[in-house]
Amino acid sequence: MRFHKVTMNKTMIFSIGIMAVCAIGTISMVPVALAYSGLGAVDGITLEEHLELATRKVEKAEANPATGSGTPYLDAGGVLGSSIIAGAIFGGIATAMFVRARSGRYAAYGRG
């Protein structure tokens, strides 16, 4: 009976993983499709206009090197700052759960 339960759990975990990969693949393709939906359309932007806009963007970035890419990595609202804040919050929650699990009513005797 125990072997069947372990096999069933592995199968369920594998199935959920496959569904998650398919869902992420589907969701990630939407922005890509929308980004190029107007390219080549009758009233959309042409390839030459795309290239001109990209050239202007590069020239503006080279003319103002202090502005960078516009992504504030070390700011609390930026990528790294938000990652550190989220890590501290979830790490604190995980630590609290771990401490409570070690000293809880169901902790095994003689193991801690």
CORPEZI-V188581 format. One record per residue. N is the residue number from 1. RES is the residue in one letter. OMEGA is omega as a letter, one per 30 degrees, with the letter a starting at -180 (NA if undefined). NEAR is the number of other C-alpha atoms within 10 Angstrom. Layout:
N:RES:OMEGA:NEAR + N:RES:OMEGA:NEAR
This chain:
1:M:a:5 + 2:R:l:7 + 3:F:a:8 + 4:H:a:9 + 5:K:l:10 + 6:V:l:11 + 7:T:l:11 + 8:M:l:12 + 9:N:l:12 + 10:K:l:12 + 11:T:l:12 + 12:M:l:12 + 13:I:l:12 + 14:F:l:12 + 15:S:l:11 + 16:I:l:12 + 17:G:l:12 + 18:I:l:12 + 19:M:l:12 + 20:A:l:12 + 21:V:l:11 + 22:C:l:12 + 23:A:l:11 + 24:I:l:11 + 25:G:l:11 + 26:T:a:10 + 27:I:a:11 + 28:S:a:11 + 29:M:a:10 + 30:V:l:10 + 31:P:l:10 + 32:V:l:10 + 33:A:a:10 + 34:L:a:10 + 35:A:a:9 + 36:Y:a:12 + 37:S:a:12 + 38:G:a:14 + 39:L:l:15 + 40:G:l:11 + 41:A:a:10 + 42:V:a:8 + 43:D:a:8 + 44:G:a:12 + 45:I:a:14 + 46:T:l:14 + 47:L:l:12 + 48:E:l:9 + 49:E:l:12 + 50:H:a:11 + 51:L:l:11 + 52:E:l:11 + 53:L:l:12 + 54:A:l:12 + 55:T:l:12 + 56:R:l:11 + 57:K:l:12 + 58:V:l:10 + 59:E:l:11 + 60:K:l:12 + 61:A:l:15 + 62:E:a:12 + 63:A:a:10 + 64:N:a:9 + 65:P:a:9 + 66:A:a:9 + 67:T:l:12 + 68:G:a:10 + 69:S:a:8 + 70:G:l:9 + 71:T:a:11 + 72:P:a:14 + 73:Y:a:13 + 74:L:l:13 + 75:D:l:11 + 76:A:l:13 + 77:G:a:13 + 78:G:a:13 + 79:V:a:13 + 80:L:l:14 + 81:G:l:15 + 82:S:l:15 + 83:S:l:15 + 84:I:l:12 + 85:I:l:13 + 86:A:l:12 + 87:G:l:12 + 88:A:a:12 + 89:I:a:12 + 90:F:l:11 + 91:G:l:12 + 92:G:l:12 + 93:I:l:11 + 94:A:l:12 + 95:T:l:12 + 96:A:l:11 + 97:M:l:11 + 98:F:a:12 + 99:V:l:10 + 100:R:a:12 + 101:A:a:12 + 102:R:a:13 + 103:S:a:11 + 104:G:a:10 + 105:R:a:8 + 106:Y:l:8 + 107:A:a:12 + 108:A:l:10 + 109:Y:l:6 + 110:G:a:5 + 111:R:a:6 + 112:G:NA:7
